Structure formats: C-alpha cells, structure tokens
Amino acid sequence: MLQYSKQADERREAGPLECWCLHGAVGVAADWRGLAKRLAAAAISTRAVDLWRFLDSAPLGLPEFARALNAEAAGAVSRGSTRALLGYSMGGRLALHALLETGHPWQAAVLVSAHPGLDSAAARADRLEADALWATQAFAGEWPQFLRAWNAQPVLGATAIRDAPAANSLATRRREVARSFMDWSLGAQQPLWQRLSAISIPVLWVAGAQDDKFLALAQRAASLSPHARLAVAPASGHRVPWENEAWLAATTARFLKSGEL
C-alpha cells in the first residue's frame, strides 16, 4: 500500500530490504510508482524521496545535500537489515555524493544514467551558464513552454515520464526546480572520477544501450571501482526507468538481493 510521509515522500512496505529512490531533474517522487510496485512484488520496500523539500527554504549544495540525506536515512526507523539507494540522472549524481560521505548508511546502490562529473573547468563553466538559462525559464517563464523545451532535448528521447496534468502540477515547486539548476548543476559538481574507488559497497551502474554518452560514462565509472558492476538496459535510451521499467525492476531486485546480475 502506498503511504505518504509528512515530507511528501512516498513509501511502499513490502519486505525487510528498503530502497530509497531519488528522482531526476524536473521530476517528482511519484515518478517511481510503477517501479516501486514491481519492486514490491519482489519483496523490496521503497521510499521515493521528494528532493524538492531539501531546497524549499534555502540553497543547498551537493555535499550538503548528501550529508542531509544520509543523516535522515541514518535516523529513520529501519524496516530491515538492508538499506539501498537508487538514483536516476540528477538523482544518480545526488546519490553518488551520498555514497562518498564517510559513515553513510547505505549497503548497496543502483545509479541510472548518472554523470560522475565534467573533467574540465571550461566544460563546467559552460554547463553552469546553460543551467542558469534553464533556471530562469523554470522560475519566470511559461511553465508549459519550459516543460516542452526540457522534454525536447535529444538526450531524453521521446518517452514521457508522466501525463500532462501531473507534469503541470510540478509548477507549484518551480522555485525549487529553478534552484536545483544552480545548486545541483553538473557544472557545480566537482569531478568524482578519482574518488569512485573509495566506494566500498556494491554499486550497479545502469545505462541504456541506445544512450551512447551515458553508456560510455557508466562503463568508465564501473571500471574504476572493484565493487562496481555495469548493466546495460536493452532497447533503452536515457530514461531507463520508464523505457524499460520491467527490466530495471528485475535487474535491481536481483542485484540488491544477491549482488549478482
């Protein structure tokens, strides 16, 4: 049964293993409902985190978010012996920062279409400039026009995550969405490549077979840690959780339960 927390997170209780799910940019906790139902069928509980609540009162950088999420997870009542982290795109980058904090509470993680960081300062500056424009559109522009422009990006493909009414309802969080383009921009993120080997828990890097850019990133990332594995989603682009939901649910469940693919 779906339950809501006072912070607008969505929870499904299904078993002793609990997976916290972090949505992508311009996303909501409800984006995980389909996957959460499938994981529940595999006896895996989920908590889909409303990331916007972390930005509703003040700016919050990537390391600060990681510490806040880890503290919240460490203080939460555990439903079992294992707590895992699943992040998609922006949520994957946020999850990665959480895994790099000392003493984090996670036992395993699945990172989908995630970017460990831009190598050059020039590339990061360019990304900050581009994300500043997205922030302006999200905060002050026409919301439907902003959504159309966002979803029209070639990297995202043509797969819709949610219907138009649900997408438009996110306009109530447009301030937080705009803030995320600045605080959690890929341009504001220091490259994490050299730190990946320090992650001591099993991590599954996931990318779509048709998402050339992020498949290459996932291959590189998985090669840098002895505890990392790579899974390639067939017939999928960037939005793996919605383009191949059944495959991701089965792959995630198998990995979290056994550490194997």
C-alpha positions as CSV (number, residue, x, y, z in Angstrom):
1,M,0.0,0.0,0.0
2,L,1.2,3.5,-0.9
3,Q,1.9,5.7,2.1
4,Y,2.9,9.4,2.2
5,S,5.2,10.8,4.8
6,K,4.8,14.3,6.2
7,Q,7.7,15.4,3.9
8,A,5.8,14.2,0.8
9,D,8.0,11.1,0.2
10,E,6.1,8.1,-1.0
11,R,6.6,4.7,0.8
12,R,5.7,1.2,0.0
13,E,6.3,-1.5,2.6
14,A,6.9,-4.9,1.1
15,G,9.9,-6.5,2.8
16,P,13.0,-6.1,5.0
17,L,15.1,-4.6,2.2
18,E,14.3,-0.9,1.8
19,C,15.4,1.1,-1.3
20,W,15.4,4.9,-1.3
21,C,14.7,6.3,-4.8
22,L,15.9,9.8,-6.0
23,H,14.2,11.2,-9.0
24,G,15.7,13.2,-11.8
25,A,15.7,16.9,-12.7
26,V,12.2,18.3,-13.2
27,G,10.9,15.1,-11.6
28,V,8.7,14.2,-8.6
29,A,8.6,11.3,-6.1
30,A,5.6,9.9,-7.9
31,D,7.7,9.1,-11.0
32,W,8.8,6.0,-9.2
33,R,5.3,4.5,-8.6
34,G,5.5,2.0,-11.4
35,L,8.9,0.7,-10.5
36,A,8.0,0.7,-6.8
37,K,5.1,-1.6,-7.5
38,R,7.4,-4.0,-9.3
39,L,10.0,-3.9,-6.5
40,A,7.2,-4.6,-4.0
41,A,6.3,-7.7,-5.9
42,A,9.9,-8.8,-5.3
43,A,9.5,-8.1,-1.6
44,I,11.6,-4.9,-1.7
45,S,10.2,-1.8,0.2
46,T,10.7,1.6,-1.3
47,R,10.9,5.2,-0.3
48,A,10.6,7.7,-3.1
49,V,12.2,10.9,-1.9
50,D,10.7,14.3,-2.7
51,L,14.0,16.0,-3.5
52,W,12.4,19.5,-3.7
53,R,11.8,19.6,0.1
54,F,15.6,19.9,0.5
55,L,15.5,23.2,-1.4
56,D,12.3,24.7,-0.1
57,S,13.9,27.1,2.3
58,A,17.5,27.9,1.3
59,P,20.2,26.9,-1.2
60,L,21.8,23.6,-0.6
61,G,25.0,22.4,-2.3
62,L,25.7,18.8,-3.4
63,P,27.9,17.8,-0.4
64,E,25.4,19.5,2.0
65,F,22.5,17.6,0.4
66,A,24.5,14.3,0.7
67,R,25.0,14.9,4.4
68,A,21.4,15.8,5.0
69,L,20.1,12.7,3.2
70,N,22.5,10.4,5.0
71,A,21.6,11.9,8.4
72,E,17.9,11.5,7.6
73,A,18.4,7.9,6.5
74,A,20.5,7.0,9.5
75,G,17.9,8.5,11.8
76,A,14.9,6.8,10.1
77,V,13.4,3.7,11.6
78,S,14.9,0.8,9.7
79,R,12.4,-1.8,8.3
80,G,15.1,-4.4,8.0
81,S,18.8,-5.1,7.8
82,T,19.5,-3.5,4.4
83,R,19.0,0.0,3.1
84,A,19.9,0.7,-0.6
85,L,20.0,3.8,-2.7
86,L,18.6,4.2,-6.3
87,G,19.1,7.4,-8.2
88,Y,18.2,8.4,-11.8
89,S,20.2,11.1,-13.7
90,M,20.3,14.1,-11.3
91,G,19.2,11.8,-8.6
92,G,22.0,9.5,-9.5
93,R,24.5,12.3,-9.0
94,L,23.0,13.2,-5.7
95,A,23.2,9.5,-4.7
96,L,26.8,9.3,-5.7
97,H,27.6,12.2,-3.4
98,A,25.8,10.4,-0.6
99,L,27.9,7.3,-1.1
100,L,31.1,9.3,-0.9
101,E,30.4,10.6,2.5
102,T,32.2,8.9,5.4
103,G,30.0,6.7,7.5
104,H,27.0,6.7,5.1
105,P,24.1,4.3,5.9
106,W,23.8,2.6,2.6
107,Q,24.6,-1.1,1.9
108,A,24.2,-1.1,-1.9
109,A,23.3,1.4,-4.7
110,V,22.0,1.5,-8.2
111,L,22.9,4.5,-10.3
112,V,20.9,5.0,-13.5
113,S,22.1,7.4,-16.3
114,A,24.3,9.2,-13.8
115,H,27.3,11.5,-14.5
116,P,30.3,11.4,-12.2
117,G,31.4,14.9,-13.4
118,L,32.8,17.0,-16.2
119,D,36.6,16.8,-16.4
120,S,37.4,20.3,-17.5
121,A,36.8,23.7,-15.8
122,A,35.7,25.1,-19.2
123,A,33.1,22.4,-19.6
124,R,31.8,23.1,-16.1
125,A,31.6,26.8,-16.7
126,D,29.6,26.2,-19.9
127,R,27.2,23.9,-18.1
128,L,26.6,26.4,-15.3
129,E,25.8,29.0,-18.0
130,A,23.3,26.7,-19.7
131,D,21.7,25.7,-16.4
132,A,21.3,29.3,-15.4
133,L,19.1,29.7,-18.5
134,W,17.1,26.7,-17.5
135,A,16.7,28.1,-14.0
136,T,15.4,31.4,-15.4
137,Q,12.9,29.6,-17.6
138,A,11.7,27.4,-14.8
139,F,11.2,30.2,-12.4
140,A,10.0,33.1,-14.6
141,G,8.9,31.6,-17.9
142,E,5.7,30.0,-19.1
143,W,5.7,26.6,-17.3
144,P,4.2,24.5,-20.2
145,Q,6.8,26.1,-22.6
146,F,9.6,25.2,-20.1
147,L,8.4,21.6,-19.9
148,R,8.2,21.3,-23.7
149,A,11.7,22.6,-24.1
150,W,13.1,20.4,-21.4
151,N,11.5,17.2,-22.8
152,A,12.5,18.1,-26.3
153,Q,16.2,17.6,-25.5
154,P,17.6,14.9,-27.7
155,V,19.3,13.1,-24.8
156,L,15.9,12.4,-23.2
157,G,14.3,10.8,-26.2
158,A,10.5,10.7,-26.7
159,T,9.5,8.7,-23.6
160,A,7.1,10.6,-21.3
161,I,7.6,10.1,-17.6
162,R,4.2,11.4,-16.5
163,D,1.0,12.8,-18.1
164,A,0.4,16.5,-18.7
165,P,-1.7,17.2,-15.6
166,A,0.9,15.7,-13.3
167,A,3.7,17.5,-15.1
168,N,1.9,20.8,-14.8
169,S,1.3,20.2,-11.1
170,L,5.1,20.5,-10.6
171,A,4.7,24.2,-11.3
172,T,4.0,24.6,-7.6
173,R,7.6,23.7,-7.0
174,R,9.1,25.9,-9.7
175,R,11.2,27.9,-7.3
176,E,12.9,24.7,-6.0
177,V,13.2,23.3,-9.6
178,A,14.9,26.6,-10.6
179,R,17.2,26.4,-7.6
180,S,18.3,22.9,-8.4
181,F,19.6,24.0,-11.8
182,M,22.1,26.2,-9.8
183,D,22.8,24.3,-6.6
184,W,22.8,20.8,-8.2
185,S,24.1,21.7,-11.6
186,L,26.6,19.3,-13.2
187,G,28.7,22.5,-13.6
188,A,28.7,23.0,-9.9
189,Q,29.8,19.4,-9.3
190,Q,33.5,18.7,-8.8
191,P,34.6,15.6,-10.9
192,L,34.3,12.5,-8.8
193,W,36.1,10.0,-11.0
194,Q,39.2,9.7,-8.8
195,R,37.0,9.1,-5.7
196,L,35.0,6.2,-7.1
197,S,37.5,3.6,-6.0
198,A,36.8,4.7,-2.4
199,I,33.2,3.4,-2.5
200,S,33.2,0.2,-0.6
201,I,29.7,-1.1,-1.1
202,P,28.3,-2.8,-4.2
203,V,27.2,-0.3,-6.9
204,L,25.4,-1.1,-10.1
205,W,25.9,1.4,-12.9
206,V,23.0,1.3,-15.3
207,A,22.7,2.9,-18.8
208,G,20.5,2.4,-21.8
209,A,22.0,0.6,-24.8
210,Q,20.9,3.5,-27.0
211,D,22.3,6.2,-24.8
212,D,25.8,6.4,-26.2
213,K,27.0,9.2,-24.0
214,F,25.9,7.8,-20.6
215,L,26.7,4.3,-21.6
216,A,30.3,5.4,-22.1
217,L,30.2,7.2,-18.7
218,A,28.8,4.2,-16.9
219,Q,31.5,1.9,-18.5
220,R,34.2,4.2,-17.4
221,A,32.8,4.6,-13.9
222,A,32.2,0.9,-13.4
223,S,35.8,0.2,-14.4
224,L,37.2,2.4,-11.6
225,S,35.8,0.6,-8.6
226,P,36.3,-3.0,-7.6
227,H,32.8,-3.1,-6.1
228,A,31.0,-1.7,-9.2
229,R,29.2,-3.6,-11.9
230,L,27.7,-2.5,-15.2
231,A,24.2,-3.3,-16.5
232,V,23.1,-2.2,-20.0
233,A,19.3,-1.8,-20.5
234,P,18.3,-3.2,-23.8
235,A,16.2,-1.1,-26.2
236,S,16.6,1.9,-23.9
237,G,17.8,5.5,-24.0
238,H,18.4,7.9,-21.1
239,R,15.1,7.3,-19.3
240,V,15.7,3.7,-18.5
241,P,13.2,3.6,-15.5
242,W,10.3,4.4,-17.9
243,E,11.6,3.0,-21.2
244,N,12.3,-0.4,-19.7
245,E,10.7,-0.5,-16.3
246,A,10.3,-4.3,-16.1
247,W,13.9,-4.9,-16.9
248,L,15.2,-2.3,-14.4
249,A,13.0,-3.7,-11.6
250,A,14.1,-7.2,-12.2
251,T,17.8,-6.2,-12.5
252,T,17.6,-4.0,-9.4
253,A,15.9,-6.7,-7.4
254,R,18.4,-9.4,-8.4
255,F,21.3,-7.1,-7.7
256,L,20.1,-5.9,-4.3
257,K,19.2,-9.4,-3.1
258,S,22.3,-11.2,-4.3
259,G,24.8,-8.7,-5.6
260,E,24.6,-10.5,-8.9
261,L,23.1,-9.9,-12.4
